[in-house]
Amino acid sequence: MKTSDLHIGQIGSGGRGATLGGHAHRPGKGSRIVACCDASQATLQACRESYGTDLFTTENSQELLQRELDAVIIATPDFLHEEHAIAALQRGITVFLEKPMALNVAACDRILAAAKQHQARLYLGHNMRHMGFVRKMKALIDEGAIGEVKACWCRHFVGHGGDFYYRDWHAERRYTTGLLLQKAAHDLDVIHWLCGGYSRTISALGGLTVYDQLPRRPQSDRPYKVTADEMKLDLFPPSLMRDLNPTIDVEDISSMQMKLSNGVFATYAQCHYTPDYWRNYTVIGTEGRIENFGNGEPGTVVRLWNKRASYNPKGDAQYRIPVARGSHGGADPLIVAEFLRYARDGGATDTSPLAARESVAAGYIATQSLRSGGKVMKVPAPNAAVARWFRAQQN
């Protein structure tokens, strides 16, 4: 086992990449960022200030991958994930790939096949598996607190949707497929994890009901990325928004129904113009149900109902979730720590490349169903040999 610092590169070094890199840069304590790639010179300058003047910087991802690296963090826009992940895996470099894995099922399967072919470690950034309220719900299910899981519902109130997804490239199908893939990938992964199965039959409905009616910025041939100082998160209602992306063709409200591989029925609903921002899961079993209120903020609680009642708003048991330090409810430092351990030693992880593929597959097929008027569609399973290889990596 290595005792020196892991040498880590970053492709996509601003925004989400900066957050992940900040947790991974621990010189003398096991890992350090030694190379950064980004299209922005301002971002690369910020990286030099954060990681040291000896940092290698480039705008060319292939140049970065020629360096002597133990691992690479890929946090580029979604439409570049496949290209960058496969290039790194072909060099045998351990990869942290931000979610969603890719924009469609075929692209995910090509990434998985590349990892198997080159015997490279692949890790996916589904950090919600490390959030305290999700882990508590998973623990209660595994302990049998609600019996055998039979149903799951998720309501996702995306109160910042206008700023996060309709002011830049996220609003365009060519860059995201749709928000049932790009935004729902986290929630679909959590639904699958809590319920112990993967979506195999799907039907979805939705539409573009608000953001296509608002003023937009001038047309451009390049994908625009909104910056933090352009966010107006206190602006409400969304009808007051201006300067949206010139092309808007992804749905701002949608819902999907799923039948999982183990017979569980699940529902996911998403709206991008609610005044509040959080997600709520209800999981129902043969002996009770659980539900979360809050996503890690102060006061977040998971409630359990396992006795008959007409109306019992507080449940029969309550589990308060401690506020965790670190971004995304403390999940980011935990997921980076797990990745660094995996890059160094291998072994089992709470996240899963196969599960990440399944969340994209569910979101992608749901989008096809939605745009076909709710047609019932099947979700293809991954290649059996590839799936066996990834399962073996968890031992």
C-alpha positions as CSV (number, residue, x, y, z in Angstrom):
1,M,0.0,0.0,0.0
2,K,1.3,3.5,-0.9
3,T,2.2,5.7,2.0
4,S,3.0,8.8,0.0
5,D,0.5,11.3,-1.2
6,L,-1.8,10.3,-4.0
7,H,-1.2,12.6,-7.0
8,I,-4.5,13.8,-8.3
9,G,-5.5,15.7,-11.4
10,Q,-8.7,17.6,-12.0
11,I,-10.5,18.1,-15.3
12,G,-13.1,20.8,-14.8
13,S,-11.5,22.7,-11.9
14,G,-14.0,25.5,-11.1
15,G,-17.4,25.3,-9.4
16,R,-18.1,21.7,-8.4
17,G,-14.5,20.7,-9.2
18,A,-13.2,23.4,-6.8
19,T,-15.4,22.0,-4.0
20,L,-14.2,18.4,-4.6
21,G,-10.6,19.4,-5.1
22,G,-10.7,21.4,-1.9
23,H,-11.6,18.3,0.1
24,A,-9.0,16.1,-1.8
25,H,-6.0,18.5,-1.4
26,R,-4.3,17.3,1.8
27,P,-0.6,17.6,1.2
28,G,1.3,15.4,3.6
29,K,-1.9,13.7,4.7
30,G,-2.4,11.3,1.9
31,S,-3.4,13.3,-1.2
32,R,-2.7,16.4,-3.2
33,I,-3.9,18.1,-6.3
34,V,-1.0,18.3,-8.7
35,A,-2.6,19.2,-12.0
36,C,-5.7,21.1,-13.1
37,C,-7.4,21.5,-16.5
38,D,-10.1,24.1,-17.2
39,A,-11.2,26.3,-20.1
40,S,-11.0,29.4,-17.9
41,Q,-7.7,31.0,-17.2
42,A,-9.2,32.8,-14.2
43,T,-10.2,29.4,-12.8
44,L,-6.6,28.0,-13.4
45,Q,-5.2,31.1,-11.6
46,A,-7.5,30.4,-8.6
47,C,-6.3,26.8,-8.6
48,R,-2.6,27.9,-8.5
49,E,-3.5,30.1,-5.5
50,S,-5.3,27.2,-3.8
51,Y,-3.0,24.3,-4.6
52,G,0.4,26.0,-5.0
53,T,2.5,27.6,-7.6
54,D,4.1,24.3,-8.7
55,L,0.7,23.1,-9.9
56,F,0.6,22.0,-13.5
57,T,-2.2,23.8,-15.3
58,T,-3.6,23.4,-18.8
59,E,-6.7,24.0,-21.0
60,N,-6.1,20.6,-22.7
61,S,-7.4,17.5,-20.9
62,Q,-5.1,15.2,-22.9
63,E,-2.1,17.1,-21.7
64,L,-3.2,16.6,-18.1
65,L,-3.7,12.9,-18.6
66,Q,-0.1,12.5,-19.8
67,R,1.1,13.4,-16.3
68,E,2.0,10.9,-13.7
69,L,-1.3,10.7,-11.8
70,D,-2.8,8.2,-9.4
71,A,-6.3,9.5,-9.9
72,V,-8.4,12.2,-11.6
73,I,-11.5,14.1,-10.6
74,I,-13.8,14.8,-13.6
75,A,-16.2,17.6,-12.9
76,T,-16.8,19.0,-16.4
77,P,-20.2,19.7,-17.9
78,D,-22.4,16.6,-18.3
79,F,-22.0,16.5,-22.0
80,L,-18.2,16.1,-21.7
81,H,-18.3,13.3,-19.1
82,E,-18.1,10.4,-21.6
83,E,-15.2,11.8,-23.5
84,H,-13.1,12.7,-20.4
85,A,-13.9,9.6,-18.4
86,I,-13.0,7.2,-21.2
87,A,-9.8,9.0,-22.0
88,A,-8.7,8.7,-18.3
89,L,-9.8,5.1,-18.0
90,Q,-7.9,4.1,-21.1
91,R,-4.7,5.2,-19.3
92,G,-5.6,3.1,-16.3
93,I,-6.1,6.1,-14.1
94,T,-8.6,5.8,-11.2
95,V,-11.5,8.1,-12.0
96,F,-13.9,10.1,-9.8
97,L,-16.7,11.0,-12.3
98,E,-19.3,13.6,-11.1
99,K,-22.9,12.6,-11.6
100,P,-24.7,12.0,-13.9
101,M,-22.4,9.5,-15.5
102,A,-23.4,10.5,-19.1
103,L,-26.3,11.8,-21.2
104,N,-27.8,8.4,-22.3
105,V,-27.6,4.7,-21.6
106,A,-25.3,3.8,-24.5
107,A,-22.7,6.4,-23.3
108,C,-22.8,5.0,-19.7
109,D,-22.3,1.5,-21.1
110,R,-19.3,2.6,-23.1
111,I,-17.7,4.1,-19.9
112,L,-18.3,0.9,-18.0
113,A,-16.9,-1.2,-20.8
114,A,-13.8,1.1,-20.9
115,A,-13.2,0.6,-17.2
116,K,-13.5,-3.2,-17.5
117,Q,-11.3,-3.3,-20.6
118,H,-8.5,-1.3,-19.0
119,Q,-8.9,-2.7,-15.5
120,A,-9.3,0.8,-14.1
121,R,-11.1,1.9,-11.0
122,L,-14.2,4.0,-11.6
123,Y,-16.1,5.9,-8.8
124,L,-19.2,8.0,-9.3
125,G,-20.1,11.2,-7.3
126,H,-23.5,10.3,-6.0
127,N,-22.9,12.1,-2.8
128,M,-26.5,11.8,-1.5
129,R,-25.7,8.3,-0.3
130,H,-23.5,10.0,2.3
131,M,-26.2,12.4,3.5
132,G,-27.2,11.8,7.1
133,F,-31.0,11.7,6.5
134,V,-30.6,9.3,3.5
135,R,-28.3,7.0,5.5
136,K,-30.8,7.0,8.4
137,M,-33.6,6.0,6.1
138,K,-31.5,3.2,4.6
139,A,-30.5,2.0,8.1
140,L,-34.2,1.9,9.2
141,I,-35.1,-0.1,6.1
142,D,-32.2,-2.5,6.5
143,E,-33.2,-3.0,10.2
144,G,-36.7,-4.1,9.1
145,A,-38.4,-1.1,10.7
146,I,-41.0,-1.0,8.0
147,G,-41.0,-4.6,6.9
148,E,-40.5,-5.4,3.2
149,V,-40.4,-2.3,1.0
150,K,-43.2,-2.1,-1.5
151,A,-43.4,1.5,-2.6
152,C,-41.4,4.8,-2.7
153,W,-42.5,8.3,-3.5
154,C,-40.2,11.3,-4.0
155,R,-41.3,14.9,-4.4
156,H,-38.6,17.3,-5.5
157,F,-39.2,21.0,-5.0
158,V,-36.6,22.7,-7.1
159,G,-37.1,26.3,-5.9
160,H,-33.8,27.5,-7.5
161,G,-34.5,25.8,-10.9
162,G,-34.7,29.1,-12.8
163,D,-31.2,30.1,-11.7
164,F,-29.6,26.6,-11.7
165,Y,-31.1,25.2,-14.9
166,Y,-32.7,27.8,-17.2
167,R,-30.1,30.5,-17.3
168,D,-27.4,28.4,-19.0
169,W,-26.7,25.2,-21.0
170,H,-28.8,23.0,-18.6
171,A,-31.8,24.3,-20.4
172,E,-30.9,22.6,-23.7
173,R,-31.6,19.1,-24.7
174,R,-28.4,18.8,-26.7
175,Y,-26.4,19.3,-23.5
176,T,-28.5,17.5,-20.9
177,T,-31.0,15.3,-22.5
178,G,-33.5,16.6,-19.9
179,L,-33.9,17.3,-16.2
180,L,-35.3,13.9,-15.5
181,L,-31.8,12.8,-16.2
182,Q,-29.6,15.7,-15.2
183,K,-31.4,16.8,-12.0
184,A,-33.2,13.5,-11.1
185,A,-30.1,11.3,-11.3
186,H,-29.4,11.9,-7.6
187,D,-33.0,11.1,-6.5
188,L,-33.3,8.0,-8.8
189,D,-30.1,6.7,-7.3
190,V,-31.5,7.2,-3.8
191,I,-34.8,5.6,-4.7
192,H,-33.0,2.5,-6.1
193,W,-30.7,2.3,-3.1
194,L,-33.5,2.6,-0.5
195,C,-35.8,0.1,-2.4
196,G,-33.1,-2.4,-3.3
197,G,-33.8,-2.6,-7.0
198,Y,-33.5,-0.9,-10.3
199,S,-36.1,0.6,-12.6
200,R,-37.2,-1.7,-15.4
201,T,-40.6,-0.4,-16.5
202,I,-41.3,3.4,-16.7
203,S,-43.9,5.9,-17.8
204,A,-43.5,9.6,-17.5
205,L,-45.4,12.9,-18.3
206,G,-44.3,16.5,-18.1
207,G,-44.0,19.8,-20.0
208,L,-42.4,23.2,-20.3
209,T,-44.9,25.5,-18.6
210,V,-43.1,28.6,-17.3
211,Y,-39.6,29.3,-18.4
212,D,-40.2,29.3,-22.1
213,Q,-42.4,32.3,-21.7
214,L,-39.7,34.6,-20.1
215,P,-37.1,37.0,-21.6
216,R,-33.8,35.4,-22.8
217,R,-30.3,36.6,-23.5
218,P,-29.1,36.8,-27.1
219,Q,-28.4,33.6,-29.0
220,S,-24.9,32.2,-28.9
221,D,-23.1,29.2,-30.5
222,R,-21.3,28.3,-27.3
223,P,-22.8,26.8,-24.2
224,Y,-23.3,29.5,-21.6
225,K,-22.5,28.8,-17.9
226,V,-24.1,31.0,-15.3
227,T,-21.8,32.2,-12.6
228,A,-22.5,32.4,-8.8
229,D,-22.7,36.2,-8.9
230,E,-25.4,36.1,-11.5
231,M,-27.7,34.0,-9.3
232,K,-30.7,35.7,-7.9
233,L,-31.9,33.1,-5.4
234,D,-34.2,35.5,-3.5
235,L,-36.1,36.4,-6.7
236,F,-39.7,35.2,-6.7
237,P,-42.0,34.4,-8.5
238,P,-40.0,33.1,-11.5
239,S,-42.0,35.4,-13.8
240,L,-39.7,38.2,-12.7
241,M,-36.6,36.5,-14.1
242,R,-34.8,37.9,-17.1
243,D,-31.8,36.9,-19.2
244,L,-32.6,33.2,-19.4
245,N,-30.7,30.9,-21.8
246,P,-31.5,31.7,-25.4
247,T,-32.6,28.1,-26.0
248,I,-35.0,26.5,-23.6
249,D,-36.4,23.1,-24.6
250,V,-36.3,20.9,-21.4
251,E,-39.3,20.4,-19.3
252,D,-39.8,22.4,-16.1
253,I,-42.3,20.0,-14.5
254,S,-42.3,16.3,-14.8
255,S,-43.2,13.0,-13.1
256,M,-42.4,9.4,-13.6
257,Q,-43.7,6.1,-12.4
258,M,-41.4,3.1,-12.1
259,K,-41.6,-0.6,-11.5
260,L,-38.3,-1.9,-10.1
261,S,-36.6,-5.2,-10.8
262,N,-37.7,-6.5,-7.4
263,G,-41.4,-5.5,-7.9
264,V,-41.3,-2.3,-5.9
265,F,-43.4,0.6,-7.3
266,A,-41.9,4.1,-7.2
267,T,-42.9,7.6,-8.2
268,Y,-40.8,10.7,-8.7
269,A,-42.1,14.2,-9.3
270,Q,-40.0,17.3,-10.0
271,C,-41.0,21.0,-10.3
272,H,-38.6,23.9,-11.0
273,Y,-40.6,26.9,-9.9
274,T,-41.6,26.2,-6.3
275,P,-40.8,28.8,-3.6
276,D,-39.0,26.2,-1.5
277,Y,-36.0,23.9,-2.3
278,W,-35.8,20.4,-0.9
279,R,-36.8,16.8,-1.6
280,N,-39.1,14.5,0.3
281,Y,-39.0,10.7,0.3
282,T,-41.7,8.4,1.5
283,V,-40.9,4.7,1.7
284,I,-43.7,2.3,2.5
285,G,-43.3,-1.3,3.6
286,T,-45.5,-4.1,4.8
287,E,-45.1,-3.0,8.4
288,G,-44.9,0.8,8.2
289,R,-43.5,3.8,6.5
290,I,-40.8,6.4,6.8
291,E,-40.5,9.9,5.6
292,N,-37.9,12.7,5.8
293,F,-38.6,16.4,6.6
294,G,-35.6,18.4,5.6
295,N,-32.4,17.5,3.8
296,G,-29.8,18.0,6.5
297,E,-30.6,21.5,7.6
298,P,-31.2,22.3,11.3
299,G,-34.4,20.5,12.3
300,T,-34.1,17.7,9.7
301,V,-36.0,14.7,11.0
302,V,-36.9,11.2,9.7
303,R,-40.3,10.0,11.0
304,L,-41.5,6.4,11.3
305,W,-45.2,5.3,11.3
306,N,-45.8,1.7,12.4
307,K,-49.1,1.9,14.3
308,R,-52.7,2.5,13.0
309,A,-53.9,6.1,13.2
310,S,-56.2,8.5,11.3
311,Y,-53.7,11.4,11.5
312,N,-50.4,11.5,13.3
313,P,-48.2,14.2,11.9
314,K,-45.2,13.5,14.2
315,G,-45.2,9.7,13.6
316,D,-44.7,6.9,16.1
317,A,-40.9,7.6,16.3
318,Q,-38.7,10.5,15.2
319,Y,-35.0,10.5,14.4
320,R,-33.3,13.8,14.4
321,I,-30.5,14.2,12.0
322,P,-27.4,16.0,13.3
323,V,-26.2,18.9,11.2
324,A,-23.0,17.8,9.5
325,R,-20.0,20.0,8.6
326,G,-19.1,20.4,4.9
327,S,-20.9,21.1,1.7
328,H,-24.0,19.2,0.6
329,G,-24.9,18.5,4.2
330,G,-21.5,17.0,5.0
331,A,-21.7,14.6,2.1
332,D,-18.9,16.0,0.0
333,P,-16.0,15.5,2.5
334,L,-17.3,12.0,3.1
335,I,-17.6,11.0,-0.5
336,V,-14.1,12.4,-1.3
337,A,-12.7,10.5,1.6
338,E,-14.2,7.3,0.4
339,F,-12.9,7.9,-3.1
340,L,-9.4,8.6,-1.9
341,R,-9.5,5.3,0.1
342,Y,-10.8,3.5,-2.9
343,A,-8.1,5.0,-5.2
344,R,-5.4,3.9,-2.8
345,D,-6.7,0.5,-1.6
346,G,-9.8,-0.5,-3.7
347,G,-12.6,-2.5,-2.1
348,A,-16.2,-1.9,-1.4
349,T,-17.8,1.6,-1.7
350,D,-21.2,3.0,-0.9
351,T,-21.5,4.5,-4.3
352,S,-21.6,2.2,-7.4
353,P,-20.8,2.7,-11.1
354,L,-23.6,0.2,-11.9
355,A,-26.1,2.1,-9.8
356,A,-25.0,5.3,-11.4
357,R,-25.6,3.8,-14.8
358,E,-29.1,2.7,-13.7
359,S,-30.0,6.2,-12.5
360,V,-29.1,7.6,-15.9
361,A,-30.9,4.8,-17.7
362,A,-34.1,5.5,-15.7
363,G,-33.9,9.2,-16.3
364,Y,-33.1,8.8,-20.0
365,I,-35.9,6.3,-20.6
366,A,-38.3,8.4,-18.6
367,T,-37.5,11.4,-20.8
368,Q,-38.2,9.3,-23.9
369,S,-41.5,8.3,-22.4
370,L,-42.4,11.8,-21.5
371,R,-41.7,13.1,-25.0
372,S,-43.8,10.2,-26.4
373,G,-46.9,11.1,-24.4
374,G,-46.4,8.8,-21.4
375,K,-45.6,5.6,-23.4
376,V,-44.7,2.7,-21.1
377,M,-41.1,1.8,-21.8
378,K,-38.6,-0.8,-20.7
379,V,-35.2,0.0,-19.2
380,P,-32.4,-2.2,-20.6
381,A,-30.1,-4.0,-18.1
382,P,-26.4,-3.5,-18.4
383,N,-24.1,-6.0,-20.1
384,A,-24.0,-9.1,-17.9
385,A,-20.2,-9.6,-18.1
386,V,-19.5,-6.0,-17.3
387,A,-21.9,-6.1,-14.4
388,R,-20.2,-9.2,-13.0
389,W,-16.8,-7.5,-13.3
390,F,-18.0,-4.4,-11.3
391,R,-19.6,-6.5,-8.6
392,A,-16.4,-8.4,-8.2
393,Q,-14.6,-5.0,-7.6
394,Q,-16.7,-4.5,-4.4
395,N,-15.1,-7.5,-2.7
